[in-house]
């Protein structure tokens, strides 16, 4: 074989070898790319699988962990706090109800109602609603105040001022809330009965709530509260008691209440009898 032919074959073999190496390199690269592509696909799949887990964590995350994002609704397994255990003071936007003060001075349960109030006849008053809510200004008083100390714990009706776990005393202008009127303050469990009056109350709609000590009196202060009248008292009995006291010195408030009651009787807004008994 001639040397030129040998050289040509050697050149061809070299080219073939180079091509084979190139092809092998390309095949290896392609295999690597295919492997990388498969890894990417697998990674994407793993991320897709993790997404529900991340979302479920976000649902249970605390507000601090998700600050700036709206809170997600809890799932069915999330424990809830019963509304009955939540104080209304903890609910934003709700007005604070009046404070239910404890019974300041423990008293034995009354064996019988006060004689004066038990015998009070009820005057029919067709234009005065019961069981309807009315907003009323209320204040508080106690028997140890200077203007009441001479009477002790006696009410204007003659009974002992009440401050029990069920029934409590109240004072008012008897020409507006006659003796024996019973009412409740919405949100409080007590029943109040009007068995007292006061000179500062005459000519007003204010009701004075009895408290057994100055601490609870001051805590009450002045409040506008919704009340529900359970039963109206007797204008007739109120007039009878006031008429017996109209000549007492410095009893202008007594005479004014008596005058208003008699005026209502004359104009027919209440029913009064000439003999001082219910009509």
Rosetta blueprint (number, residue, H / E / L):
1 X L
2 X L
3 X H
4 X H
5 X H
6 X H
7 X H
8 X H
9 X H
10 X H
11 X H
12 X H
13 X H
14 X H
15 X H
16 X H
17 X H
18 X H
19 X H
20 X H
21 X H
22 X H
23 X H
24 X H
25 X H
26 X H
27 X H
28 X H
29 X H
30 X H
31 X H
32 X H
33 X H
34 X H
35 X H
36 X H
37 X H
38 X H
39 X H
40 X H
41 X H
42 X H
43 X H
44 X H
45 X H
46 X H
47 X H
48 X H
49 X H
50 X H
51 X H
52 X H
53 X H
54 X H
55 X H
56 X H
57 X H
58 X H
59 X H
60 X H
61 X L
62 X L
63 X L
64 X L
65 X L
66 X L
67 X L
68 X L
69 X L
70 X L
71 X L
72 X L
73 X L
74 X L
75 X L
76 X L
77 X L
78 X L
79 X L
80 X L
81 X L
82 X L
83 X H
84 X H
85 X H
86 X L
87 X L
88 X H
89 X H
90 X H
91 X L
92 X L
93 X L
94 X L
95 X L
96 X L
97 X L
98 X L
99 X L
100 X L
101 X L
102 X L
103 X L
104 X L
105 X L
106 X L
107 X L
108 X L
109 X L
110 X L
111 X L
112 X L
113 X L
114 X L
115 X H
116 X H
117 X H
118 X H
119 X L
120 X L
121 X L
122 X L
123 X L
124 X L
125 X L
126 X L
127 X L
128 X L
129 X L
130 X L
131 X L
132 X L
133 X E
134 X E
135 X E
136 X E
137 X E
138 X E
139 X E
140 X E
141 X E
142 X L
143 X L
144 X L
145 X L
146 X L
147 X L
148 X L
149 X H
150 X H
151 X H
152 X L
153 X L
154 X E
155 X L
156 X L
157 X L
158 X L
159 X L
160 X E
161 X L
162 X L
163 X E
164 X L
165 X L
166 X L
167 X E
168 X E
169 X E
170 X E
171 X E
172 X L
173 X L
174 X L
175 X L
176 X L
177 X L
178 X L
179 X E
180 X L
181 X L
182 X E
183 X E
184 X E
185 X E
186 X L
187 X L
188 X L
189 X L
190 X L
191 X E
192 X E
193 X E
194 X E
195 X E
196 X E
197 X L
198 X L
199 X H
200 X H
201 X H
202 X L
203 X L
204 X L
205 X L
206 X L
207 X E
208 X E
209 X E
210 X E
211 X L
212 X L
213 X L
214 X H
215 X H
216 X H
217 X H
218 X H
219 X H
220 X H
221 X L
222 X L
223 X E
224 X E
225 X E
226 X E
227 X E
228 X E
229 X E
230 X E
231 X E
232 X L
233 X L
234 X E
235 X H
236 X H
237 X H
238 X H
239 X H
240 X H
241 X H
242 X H
243 X H
244 X H
245 X H
246 X L
247 X L
248 X L
249 X L
250 X L
251 X L
252 X H
253 X H
254 X H
255 X H
256 X H
257 X H
258 X H
259 X H
260 X H
261 X H
262 X H
263 X H
264 X H
265 X H
266 X H
267 X L
268 X L
269 X L
270 X L
271 X L
272 X L
273 X L
274 X L
275 X L
276 X L
277 X L
278 X L
279 X L
